Amino acid sequence: MMNLNLNRREKLAVYGAGGFIAVFILVQLIVVPVFDKQELLRDQLAAKGRALSEMRQLQREYQGMQNQMAASMNQFKKRPDNFALFSFLDQLAGKTGIKKHVSYMKPSTTVNEETGMNLTRVEMKLQDISLRSLVRYLYHVETSENMVIINRLSISRKGGEESLLDVVLQVETVET
């Protein structure tokens, strides 16, 4: 090596600079990567915690859907084996006293490609019906235990002072 004659102050400066460089290299090669890795791990842990929370939420939603499906299946089992939407609506029209207002009833059936279940619809036209009679009929349709829903409803006011209505409604149900 080189043999340099340095005074005491110069030697302290050289040793100080060497010590500073050694500490700097030690910090850059060991301490900084440790803290960076620790921060990365904290971020990953937080992301996994959020993912877990989302998975638990999805699990609760799935369980809720499973419960609804089981309740629906039980409701379907309670429905009479010979249930037909058309005849149900016709009998209900007779019971509620609006049969004379039924202009037409058009049944149709489609198959849901995703589930393979039959979706039965009946489009009904009611003419010259009072609001009170219409509401009573709709209430009985919607609250029946036969899993029937009103999918579409169009109401138009009939001319005159009697405030009668013309109504087109589409009722549907799923049949197995």
Phi and psi in degrees as a GROMACS rama.xvg file:
@    title "Ramachandran Plot"
@    xaxis  label "Phi"
@    yaxis  label "Psi"
@TYPE xy
-85.2332  139.097  MET-2
-106.016  103.464  ASN-3
-104.496  139.841  LEU-4
-91.6536  106.424  ASN-5
-120.256  142.141  LEU-6
-76.7224  175.595  ASN-7
-61.0292  -41.852  ARG-8
-66.8859  -40.4202  ARG-9
-67.3468  -39.9595  GLU-10
-62.0434  -43.3771  LYS-11
-60.6784  -41.0107  LEU-12
-64.1961  -42.7895  ALA-13
-66.1621  -46.1493  VAL-14
-63.6437  -39.5717  TYR-15
-63.0032  -44.58  GLY-16
-64.5587  -42.4401  ALA-17
-62.5541  -42.3804  GLY-18
-63.7138  -41.1421  GLY-19
-63.1425  -43.7271  PHE-20
-63.659  -40.8733  ILE-21
-63.7763  -44.8741  ALA-22
-65.0536  -40.729  VAL-23
-61.5462  -45.7718  PHE-24
-64.6376  -41.42  ILE-25
-60.5946  -45.6368  LEU-26
-63.9975  -45.7911  VAL-27
-68.0441  -34.3362  GLN-28
-91.3758  -22.9251  LEU-29
-120.278  -56.0799  ILE-30
-70.1701  -49.9106  VAL-31
-60.2993  -47.3469  VAL-32
-60.4164  -34.701  PRO-33
-64.2159  -45.7316  VAL-34
-68.803  -37.2353  PHE-35
-62.861  -44.061  ASP-36
-63.6153  -39.9256  LYS-37
-63.3902  -42.0027  GLN-38
-66.1768  -41.299  GLU-39
-60.7758  -44.0411  LEU-40
-64.4062  -38.4202  LEU-41
-62.7907  -43.2361  ARG-42
-63.5093  -42.8642  ASP-43
-63.7898  -40.5351  GLN-44
-63.7009  -42.3297  LEU-45
-63.683  -41.3325  ALA-46
-64.9357  -41.7148  ALA-47
-67.3875  -35.1085  LYS-48
-63.6732  -42.0433  GLY-49
-64.8261  -40.4177  ARG-50
-63.8467  -41.2517  ALA-51
-63.8869  -42.7814  LEU-52
-61.3032  -42.5554  SER-53
-65.6995  -39.6486  GLU-54
-63.939  -38.8872  MET-55
-65.9892  -39.7487  ARG-56
-62.6757  -44.5135  GLN-57
-63.781  -35.7946  LEU-58
-63.8896  -42.789  GLN-59
-63.5687  -42.0756  ARG-60
-63.1954  -43.1122  GLU-61
-62.17  -43.8683  TYR-62
-62.6124  -39.4356  GLN-63
-62.4367  -41.7323  GLY-64
-65.9667  -39.1367  MET-65
-61.9354  -42.8439  GLN-66
-63.8185  -41.8484  ASN-67
-63.9948  -39.7218  GLN-68
-65.1489  -41.4242  MET-69
-64.0314  -40.8889  ALA-70
-64.3948  -40.2203  ALA-71
-65.2989  -41.6552  SER-72
-63.6536  -39.2516  MET-73
-63.5865  -39.0912  ASN-74
-65.3236  -39.9495  GLN-75
-62.9181  -37.1626  PHE-76
-66.427  -28.9288  LYS-77
-75.3638  -23.1064  LYS-78
-68.4581  142.02  ARG-79
-57.9434  146.006  PRO-80
-62.2278  -32.156  ASP-81
-96.1084  24.1288  ASN-82
-64.1998  131.848  PHE-83
-134.079  130.608  ALA-84
-60.6549  -44.1635  LEU-85
-57.7327  -50.4409  PHE-86
-68.8698  -33.7908  SER-87
-61.0115  -47.2337  PHE-88
-66.602  -37.1301  LEU-89
-65.5916  -45.9207  ASP-90
-64.2586  -39.264  GLN-91
-65.6736  -37.0956  LEU-92
-62.5697  -38.6178  ALA-93
-66.482  -43.4636  GLY-94
-65.7164  -36.5962  LYS-95
-90.2036  -2.63777  THR-96
78.9671  25.8655  GLY-97
-113.061  9.58011  ILE-98
-59.146  -32.877  LYS-99
-70.7517  -15.0471  LYS-100
-93.2957  -6.69257  HIS-101
-76.396  116.616  VAL-102
-84.9698  -44.803  SER-103
-157.445  160.478  TYR-104
-137.257  119.666  MET-105
-115.23  109.515  LYS-106
-84.7303  151.825  PRO-107
-152.795  155.217  SER-108
-134.622  134.938  THR-109
-130.568  156.317  THR-110
-107.312  125.781  VAL-111
-73.4327  120.073  ASN-112
-67.1377  -30.637  GLU-113
-73.6905  -44.0247  GLU-114
-100.685  -21.4434  THR-115
78.0627  10.0799  GLY-116
-93.3124  152.441  MET-117
-84.301  131.556  ASN-118
-108.626  113.466  LEU-119
-101.66  130.752  THR-120
-124.322  149.101  ARG-121
-133.475  123.632  VAL-122
-97.4854  128.199  GLU-123
-120.75  143.919  MET-124
-119.297  126.181  LYS-125
-113.649  131.433  LEU-126
-118.599  146.28  GLN-127
52.3973  49.7816  ASP-128
-109.919  144.406  ILE-129
-79.5668  156.596  SER-130
-61.3108  -40.2695  LEU-131
-60.6998  -45.3346  ARG-132
-65.7642  -40.5046  SER-133
-62.4293  -46.4256  LEU-134
-62.3954  -41.7163  VAL-135
-61.6153  -43.6517  ARG-136
-64.6011  -47.582  TYR-137
-60.9317  -38.2335  LEU-138
-61.1947  -45.1909  TYR-139
-67.0556  -34.4632  HIS-140
-66.1251  -50.1953  VAL-141
-70.2305  -28.8475  GLU-142
-97.8639  4.75328  THR-143
-68.8241  156.833  SER-144
-87.4997  12.0578  GLU-145
-94.397  13.9781  ASN-146
56.0212  53.086  MET-147
-114.575  136.387  VAL-148
-128.738  154.447  ILE-149
-92.8544  114.788  ILE-150
-86.513  -35.2653  ASN-151
-147.194  144.063  ARG-152
-144.579  125.746  LEU-153
-125.653  123.189  SER-154
-121.228  130.927  ILE-155
-129.667  142.275  SER-156
-81.2937  136.126  ARG-157
-86.4758  142.533  LYS-158
-63.7282  156.157  GLY-159
110.879  174.65  GLY-160
-90.3377  -10.6078  GLU-161
-74.6443  -7.85069  GLU-162
49.2997  53.0238  SER-163
-90.7212  157.693  LEU-164
-122.014  151.19  LEU-165
-109.778  132.448  ASP-166
-132.095  136.283  VAL-167
-121.09  123.711  VAL-168
-130.933  150.921  LEU-169
-120.757  120.234  GLN-170
-112.3  140.036  VAL-171
-141.834  159.021  GLU-172
-152.404  162.987  THR-173
-101.03  135.413  VAL-174
-121.13  140.184  GLU-175
